[in-house]
Amino acid sequence: MNGVTGRMGYRQHLVRSILAIREQGGLTLSDGSVIWPEPVLVGRNAAKLEQLAHQHGLTQYTTDLDKALEENEIYFDAQVTTARVDALKKAIHRGRHVYTEKPTAESLADALALARAAEARGIKHGVVADKLYLPGLRKLKRLVDSGFFGRILDVRIDFGYWVFEGDWQPAQRPSWNYRAEDGGGIILDMFPHWRYVLDHVIAPVRSVFAHASTHIPQRWDEQNNPYAATADDAVYGVFELEGGIVAQVNSSWTTRVDRTELVTFQVNGTEGSAVAGLRGCRVQHRATTPKPVWNPDLPVSHDFRSQWTELPDNDVYDNGFKTQWEEFLTCVVTGAEYPHNLFAGARGVQLAELGLRSAREGRRLAVEDLA
Ligand SMILES: NC(=O)c1ccc[n+]([C@@H]2O[C@H](COP(=O)([O-])OP(=O)(O)OC[C@H]3O[C@@H](n4cnc5c(N)ncnc54)[C@H](O)[C@@H]3O)[C@@H](O)[C@H]2O)c1
């Protein structure tokens, strides 16, 4: 597991996924056999790795990636994005199964080369698609599958919150995210998520228009030094999906939250609408839709939020990162196809690359099928 000293690698992948699987006694397959993950922590700083290992009762850690690849079956990558391609290439070349954070690369060419190499080598390959496992999105998918919406008209994704500049309050995200030269930028960070979310939950993405901004040009890093923020920190996107569905997708690190969640997904259809967040999902059916009348002379008479019905859970939702790890490990052991693979990862990078180009050129671009 490379990059476990980082935010995602430590919290979601090591602690909430791999260690949690061990705490539950491993992962039991349908034939009764048990998968027991034995993590080897890989990184650049031996002291940090030793401390992490010690803290969690683990014994294996190393700064020698080649040696780790020689001795282990699966390579996992949660490093900074710029370090990913080289490490994945090495792992694939050695014939190790690979599982990785997104984006898989900074360019479509690199992302596709990784996917093709993995396929040619006959290994299992997987890419994190955590948002699909959020309870809110699973409820939304359930609604789509049930036909609740009738004909879907449009989708509005509103993602974001204020990320502090780092001067008088430390920033809550690593500074590389705000430097284009270090793999930063909200398009490269978020468009890979929106690609698999829209493709899987609503309909395939067919075109993209993106307006990107760097609203905050100077930020302060982890050492409190000022730096030039060269990457986009907000992007205002319009995607066309198959069937004429329009998705408006705002992603911003420079907005203040007036929503029930840090991300909301509103879907409007002829028969009803829904608003999903990370956990919840509320609906309003055509038959229960109130009739507001536009009249600026009168105070608002509707309590709009109360006109929606919260969906029941009807299920137990485990941590999404852990659930996806369990699926990937099962595929490695049983040999089954893994759907969220490096080709799916490449589709995410494709949307990011087109988004950046659209923003530069100021025009709408078609999203070609990668098949
Ligand atoms: N799935 C998600 O929701 C999600 C959310 C946030 C980030 N991510 C992805 O996870 C990856 C890591 O993001 P993070 O927020 O955990 O970052 P982070 O800065 O907290 O961690 C980065 C890790 O990479 C290591 N690293 C290796 N080479 C490095 C180098 N040259 N410079 C700096 N660090 C280096 C660091 O030691 C650290 O372990 C990114 O690719 C990011 O896109 C995914």
The ligand as a MOL file (V3000), in Angstrom:
LIG
                    3D

  0  0  0     0  0            999 V3000
M  V30 BEGIN CTAB
M  V30 COUNTS 44 48 0 0 0
M  V30 BEGIN ATOM
M  V30 1 N -11.4680 9.0520 -3.9420 0
M  V30 2 C -11.5070 10.2480 -3.3960 0
M  V30 3 O -12.5660 10.7080 -2.9920 0
M  V30 4 C -10.2630 11.0580 -3.2450 0
M  V30 5 C -10.2580 12.1650 -2.3880 0
M  V30 6 C -9.0730 12.8930 -2.2530 0
M  V30 7 C -7.9430 12.5400 -2.9660 0
M  V30 8 N -7.9770 11.4570 -3.8020 0 CHG=1
M  V30 9 C -6.7730 11.0740 -4.5870 0
M  V30 10 O -5.8830 10.4080 -3.7070 0
M  V30 11 C -4.5390 10.7670 -4.0030 0
M  V30 12 C -3.8520 11.2740 -2.7350 0
M  V30 13 O -4.5280 12.4310 -2.2680 0
M  V30 14 P -4.4090 12.8940 -0.7380 0
M  V30 15 O -5.3870 13.9810 -0.5660 0
M  V30 16 O -4.4410 11.7130 0.1460 0 CHG=-1
M  V30 17 O -2.9360 13.5340 -0.7630 0
M  V30 18 P -1.8380 13.6370 0.4060 0
M  V30 19 O -0.9550 14.7530 0.0070 0
M  V30 20 O -2.4970 13.6830 1.7370 0
M  V30 21 O -1.0570 12.2470 0.3090 0
M  V30 22 C -0.1670 11.9720 -0.7290 0
M  V30 23 C 0.6520 10.7190 -0.4400 0
M  V30 24 O 1.5810 10.5480 -1.5310 0
M  V30 25 C 2.9150 10.4510 -1.0000 0
M  V30 26 N 3.8600 10.9490 -2.0180 0
M  V30 27 C 4.5400 10.1590 -2.8700 0
M  V30 28 N 5.3140 10.8800 -3.6670 0
M  V30 29 C 5.1190 12.1620 -3.3460 0
M  V30 30 C 5.6730 13.3880 -3.8280 0
M  V30 31 N 6.5480 13.4150 -4.8330 0
M  V30 32 N 5.2530 14.5230 -3.2530 0
M  V30 33 C 4.3410 14.5060 -2.2530 0
M  V30 34 N 3.8000 13.3690 -1.7520 0
M  V30 35 C 4.1930 12.2130 -2.2910 0
M  V30 36 C 2.8560 11.2140 0.3020 0
M  V30 37 O 3.9120 10.8140 1.1510 0
M  V30 38 C 1.4920 10.8130 0.8360 0
M  V30 39 O 1.5520 9.5330 1.4320 0
M  V30 40 C -4.6040 11.7900 -5.1380 0
M  V30 41 O -4.3210 11.1610 -6.3640 0
M  V30 42 C -6.0480 12.2740 -5.1260 0
M  V30 43 O -6.5250 12.6010 -6.4280 0
M  V30 44 C -9.1090 10.7380 -3.9490 0
M  V30 END ATOM
M  V30 BEGIN BOND
M  V30 1 1 1 2
M  V30 2 2 2 3
M  V30 3 1 2 4
M  V30 4 1 4 5
M  V30 5 2 4 44
M  V30 6 2 5 6
M  V30 7 1 6 7
M  V30 8 2 7 8
M  V30 9 1 8 9
M  V30 10 1 8 44
M  V30 11 1 9 10
M  V30 12 1 9 42
M  V30 13 1 10 11
M  V30 14 1 11 12
M  V30 15 1 11 40
M  V30 16 1 12 13
M  V30 17 1 13 14
M  V30 18 2 14 15
M  V30 19 1 14 16
M  V30 20 1 14 17
M  V30 21 1 17 18
M  V30 22 2 18 19
M  V30 23 1 18 20
M  V30 24 1 18 21
M  V30 25 1 21 22
M  V30 26 1 22 23
M  V30 27 1 23 24
M  V30 28 1 23 38
M  V30 29 1 24 25
M  V30 30 1 25 26
M  V30 31 1 25 36
M  V30 32 1 26 27
M  V30 33 1 26 35
M  V30 34 2 27 28
M  V30 35 1 28 29
M  V30 36 1 29 30
M  V30 37 2 29 35
M  V30 38 1 30 31
M  V30 39 2 30 32
M  V30 40 1 32 33
M  V30 41 2 33 34
M  V30 42 1 34 35
M  V30 43 1 36 37
M  V30 44 1 36 38
M  V30 45 1 38 39
M  V30 46 1 40 41
M  V30 47 1 40 42
M  V30 48 1 42 43
M  V30 END BOND
M  V30 END CTAB
M  END
